[in-house]
Amino acid sequence: DEFPEDNYDAGYSNYVFHWVKDKEVAFNNVYRNLKTGCRFGLAYPEILHPILRQLCELMDPKHEKIVKERFAFEPRSVYERIAESVGFTVEWIKVLSREHSFPNI
């Protein structure tokens, strides 16, 4: 079942969109389901998490490829372009960088 159109006051996605291959369809669905003028917050990673990257480096190359293909990382500019193309007005974007170190891996 689909969610009802023009029904929600706000939306928020926390670390989901990097799993979504067709981001335009996803953004369009979110936009269609929000009431006119409502807001949508989005948090997402732009890169593979360092611990996963380090684990991939230790894996057999065929397994590393499979893991990396499961994610659909895009830079901020892609998210902004897609959001605006479906009708959103992008008011604010901030990229947070986090460094992690896992020396025992």
C-alpha positions in Angstrom: 0.0 0.0 0.0 1.1 3.5 -0.7 1.2 6.3 1.8 -1.5 8.9 1.3 -0.5 11.9 -0.8 -0.4 15.4 0.7 -0.9 14.0 4.2 2.2 14.5 6.4 3.3 17.7 8.1 7.1 16.9 8.1 9.5 14.1 7.2 12.9 13.0 8.3 15.3 10.4 7.0 18.3 9.4 9.0 21.0 7.4 7.2 18.6 5.7 4.8 19.2 7.3 1.4 22.6 5.8 0.9 20.8 2.4 0.6 18.5 3.7 -2.1 19.6 3.2 -5.7 16.9 5.4 -7.3 17.0 8.5 -5.3 14.8 10.5 -7.6 11.9 8.1 -7.1 12.5 8.2 -3.3 12.6 12.0 -3.2 9.5 12.2 -5.4 7.6 9.9 -3.1 8.6 11.9 0.0 7.6 15.2 -1.8 4.3 13.8 -2.9 3.3 12.6 0.6 4.2 15.8 2.4 1.7 18.7 2.7 2.5 21.7 0.6 5.1 23.9 2.3 6.2 21.2 4.7 9.8 20.4 5.5 11.9 17.3 5.1 15.2 16.6 6.9 17.8 14.3 5.5 20.9 12.9 7.2 23.2 10.6 5.1 26.8 9.6 4.7 28.7 10.6 1.6 31.3 7.9 2.0 31.7 4.4 3.2 32.1 4.3 7.0 35.8 4.0 7.8 35.3 0.7 9.7 33.6 -0.8 6.6 36.2 0.6 4.4 38.9 -1.0 6.5 37.1 -4.3 6.6 36.7 -4.2 2.8 40.5 -3.8 2.5 40.9 -7.0 4.4 38.4 -9.0 2.3 38.8 -11.0 -0.8 38.4 -8.5 -3.7 35.2 -10.2 -4.9 33.6 -9.7 -1.5 34.8 -6.1 -1.3 33.0 -5.4 -4.6 29.8 -6.9 -3.3 29.8 -4.8 -0.1 30.6 -1.6 -1.9 27.8 -2.2 -4.5 25.2 -2.4 -1.7 25.7 1.3 -1.0 24.7 4.2 -3.2 26.8 7.1 -1.9 26.3 10.5 -3.7 27.8 13.9 -3.0 25.7 16.7 -1.6 25.3 18.3 -5.0 23.4 15.2 -6.3 21.0 15.2 -3.3 20.4 18.9 -3.8 19.8 18.6 -7.5 17.4 15.7 -7.1 15.5 17.4 -4.2 15.1 20.6 -6.3 14.1 18.7 -9.4 11.1 17.1 -7.6 9.9 20.4 -6.1 11.8 20.8 -2.8 13.4 24.2 -1.9 16.8 23.4 -0.4 17.2 25.8 2.5 20.3 24.4 4.3 22.9 21.8 3.8 25.8 21.1 6.1 28.3 18.3 5.6 29.7 16.9 8.8 33.0 15.1 8.7 33.8 12.5 11.2 37.1 10.7 11.5 37.4 7.3 13.1 40.4 5.2 13.8 40.3 1.5 14.3 44.0 0.5 14.7 43.4 -3.0 15.8 41.7 -4.1 12.6 
